[in-house]
Amino acid sequence: MTRVASTARRADGARRALLRRSAALVVAVALGSVGLAACSADRPGPDKAAQALADAMESGDFKPVSFTADSPDAAAVATVRTDTFAPLAPWTPTVEAGTPVVDPQDEDVASVPLDYSWDVGSGTWTYATKAQLTRDEEDVWRVTWRRSLLVPDLMDGETLSVERVQAERATVLGAGGAAIVEPRPVVRVGVDKTRVDAAGQDAAARALAAALDMDGDEYAARVAAAGAKAFVEAIVVREGDPAYDLSVLGAIDGVNLVKDTLPLAPTRLFARPVLGTVGEATAELVEQSEGALVAGDRTGLGGLQRQYDAQLRGLPGLTIRATSADGAAVRDLFHVEPTAGTALETTLVVDLQTTAEQILSGIAPASAIVALRPSTGEVLAVASGTGGEGMSTATLGQYAPGSTFKVVSTLALLRAGLTPTSTVSCPTSVTVDGRTFQNFPGYPTAHNGDIPLTTAFANSCNTAFIGAREQAPQSALVDAAASLGLVPEASLGFASFLGAVPADADGTAHAASMIGQGQVLASPLGMATVAASVAAGHRVVPVLVHPAAPAGDAAETPSAAAPATPLTAAEAESLRTLMRAVVTDGGATFLQDVPGEPVGAKTGTAQTGSGEEMHNHAWMIAVQGDLAVAVFVETGEFGSTTAGPLMEAFLSSPAAQAL
């Protein structure tokens, strides 16, 4: 609009305002002559129209907005908004209308600021635009549409784009700040389509797939679908991995070996079920991230890497640009530098974890070794054998704990008035509601009959504990389990299960609970916690991670609901005496020669399944100084014969002795 036209418009507006004021004065005088008083009706201001526009800019629904005659209609404006903001998806703006300002020269003209705020993950992009509104003869405020209402100075033909630079991913640390997951050299193996002509690319893909025992059809299809100059990765190999002969793979026509680094643990299997892995974000993870991840980003794919991904991956660098239609003019609208991730501190002792995994390496069934430091609750090792097929048997396994649960049953009996020297009856069998319970095959007959509780515990007499069930009702078992840390719900800061004892169990179910079978469940982590609580003299809560605290906040502290009856020092001392008797006079005498402080232990065997599917879970828990350990093998002979040698090897190892 020219200055002359603008001046004329203001003059015309002033004349119309003067006429309205004159007409109102005439009406008022006329009404006053008959004894009535009145004034002109108020005309609507621009506030509602301004708010409707802000809401539409935020939602994309422009139907409530009225536009001037020379503007596109609501549907067309909605399309422009959608197309303009599409490159920013899935982010959406928050838009607030400022206070409208009416033109002092024309009350039918107003302007309103629109304040935009975009949460783009790496930061907050804020800016303001200004809309012009005009009130028509029907008192409707109408918006004059311009594309620059969406983004300041945005011209027709300009497009928005987003450039992201992923931040440096932080490492995972072990005890003492030792690096566990850190950048390590790898070699990416794949077909490089620039190294083989089109006619030979299919053969190259199939030859490489055959050498790697991959699906040849699937890999060949990926190679065919990739760009003409693409490198199509088949596998990533740790540098020096003896399982792969890179010289042979590299000799295949069309195959390229690309050196790189990736955040990796010391070995391919090191604490993998707990730590998880890092890889390219799946489409599902990208969708769930609400803009935090995009295709091609590297992210945690399981375990702690996934759970603490936001902390570890940091914030990407981000630039939002506007580019002219011909691509010649580019201007930056918003920029933020990447923020590196923050290291995740764990309590794992690298050498001890490695030792545990080496001990389990030859075990075919699912297996686990968990080690805790009783004085602090720190998890020092949490190893799951390969028989678990990637599951964290150590922290998530749910198994009948067998006679290792007699530590819990004994605590309930101690609270009922028994002492380690109290006499209990150990017959060869006991029948409860028609079901006969016996001791394990080979139970020493010399320890049948009336024997001290210490002897019954040391030799794991099932019938003695079942016979004393009336002194330890099911509620007492639940409470004793909680006193020793075996609780069904605990917030530990990592995926875990400790244990569960049924609240309602009577008859044979209660009898089975006394010896850690029936409906009683525990994980190796849970039973290590029981042992740690005995050693510490109070209920222990396991600690594996120390997550970074947000600004001004404290890091989450692992916790569990308090037991009804806390463990006392006297109770813990009695339990330590009983566990020591297992080593000096019971089923774990082979641990007497372990170097260092005296060892206390409890063996456990739990029958599971039925008929031909029946098999034994083999358990052992032990304490030595400020170390508590649980060993588990899903299918074995007995606790002493299957889990026992693994426990002895672990406690005798240089890594354990160095603690």
Helices and strands as residue ranges (DSSP letters): H 3-32, H 47-59, H 74-85, G 86-88, E 93-97, E 101-103, E 106-119, E 124-135, E 141-144, G 147-149, E 159-165, E 172-173, G 175-177, E 179-192, H 198-211, H 216-225, E 231-238, H 246-250, E 255-264, H 272-275, E 278-280, H 283-288, E 298-300, H 303-307, H 309-313, E 317-323, E 330-336, E 344-346, H 350-360, E 367-373, E 378-384, G 386-388, H 393-396, G 402-405, H 406-415, E 423-426, E 429-432, E 435-438, G 445-447, E 449-452, H 453-459, H 462-467, G 469-471, H 474-483, E 490-491, E 499-500, H 508-514, E 521-522, H 524-536, E 545-546, E 559-560, H 569-585, G 589-593, E 599-608, G 611-613, E 615-624, E 628-636, I 639-643, H 644-652, H 654-657
